[in-house]
Amino acid sequence: MSTPEKSPVGFFGLFRRGQHYANTWPMEKRLAPLFIENRTIRATRYAIRFMPPVAAFTLCWQVALGGQLGPAVATALFALSLPLQGLWWLGKRSVTPLPPSILHWFYEVRGKLQEAGQALAPVEGKPDYQALADTLKRAFKQLDKTFLDDL
């Protein structure tokens, strides 16, 4: 899977980055207390799966009952916007630079990977959450699961 380019991110590019970030982030229970990503990704995937049918049901139900179409359309649009909100937030998060406390931890995880003999590309610029997701995914695949205990 290729990483989206690091050029300036447009409105629709954030959705693409959000999808990539959701696919990259390791859904490990041990990360859940530290990062909101696990809950956000789970909620976004749920919304992608269930909100389009909810929107369609809302419209069909109101049309079948001869109800007011305006509130039904508003409810359907809101339901359809929920997955987009999740992807947009994940896209914004993926390009957010790491704060100093997490930055130190990021370099410690990279150090553990290098000690294990893994070849890593040099970090370009200030690392962001996407770089953290890539590093953590690789660490969970390549290292013993106890690597978090040592940090």
N, C-alpha and C positions, 0 to 999 in steps of 0.2 A: 504494500500500500504506500503510495507516495504522499509526502507531506505537501499541503498547499503552499504555494510560494510565499515568501516573506515580504511581498510588496505591500503597499498601502491597501488596507482592507475596505472594500466598498460595502454597501448595505447588504447585497445578496451574497457577497463573499463571506460575511459573518455567518450566514446559515451553513455554508459549505464547511467553514472552519469549525463551527459548532458540531456538525455531524462527524467530522474527522476527530475532533477532541473527544467526543462521546465514545467513538470506536477505539480510541487509543487508551483512554484512562483505565487503569486496572481496577476492576470492581472487587477489591479486596476488603473484607470486613474490618481489617486492622486499620485501614485508612479512613473509615467512616467517621470516627470521632475527631479526626484532624481536618478533614476537608468536606465541604458541602457537595462536592461533585457526585458522590455515590447517590445521594437522594435526588439531586437535580436530574441526573441522567436517567435514573429509574422513573421519575415522574414524567420526563419528556418522552421516553419510550412508551410509557403508558398512554400519554396524550396522543402520540402519533398513531397508536393502534385504535384507540377507542373514541376520540373526539370527532373524527369525520362521520362515523355512524350515528353518534349522538346528534350532530348537526342535521344530518339527513332525516333522522327520526323526528326531530323537533319541527322541521318544515312540513314533513308529510302529515304528522299528527294534526297540526293546525289547519292545513288545507283540507284534510278529511273531515274535521269537525266544523269547518266553516268559521274558524276563529279569526282573530286579527292577525294579519300577516306581518305587520311591522315588528311587534315584539318577538315573533318567531324568527324573523330574519336577524334581528339583533342578537338573539340567543345563539343562533347558528353561527354567526360571524364570530362571536366571542369564543364558542367552542372550537372553531377552526383556528383561532388565533393562539390558543394555548400551546400547541406544539411549536409554533413559530417563536413564541416568547422564550420557550426553553432552549431552542437551538440558537436564538440570538444571544441569550445570556451566556451559553456555553462558548459561542464564538468570541464574545467580548472577553470572557475569562481566559480563553486560550492565548490571547495576545497581550494580556496584562503582565507586566514585569513582576517577577517574584519579589516579595518584601524581604528585607535583610534576614529575618529569622528563618524563613524557608529557603532563602538563597544559600545560607550556610549548610543547611541540611541537604540541599540539592548537590552541592559539591562533595559532601561526605558520601552520599550514595554513589556518585560518579567515581569517587576514590575507591570504594568497595568493588565496583565493577572492574576498575583498572587493576586492582590487586588480584582479582580473580583471573586476570589475563585477557580481559575483553578489550578489543580495540574500539575506542570511542573517537568520534569526530570532535575537533575542538569546538568550544562554544563560541558562537559569533554574537557579539554584542551582549546586551544584558539578557540573561535567560528569562523566558516567560513560562507560563503554566503549561503550554504545549511541550516545551523542552522537558519540564518536570514529568509530564505524563509519559513521554517517550522513554525517559530514563527509568521511571518506576516500572513501566511495563517490561522493559528489558531486565531490570533487576529481579522482578518476580519470576521471570522465565529462567534466568541464568544462575541466580544465587539461591542459597538455602533460604527458606522462608523466615529464618531467624535473623536475617540481616537487619531488620528494623530494631531488634532488641539491642544490637550493638551500637546503634547511633545515639 
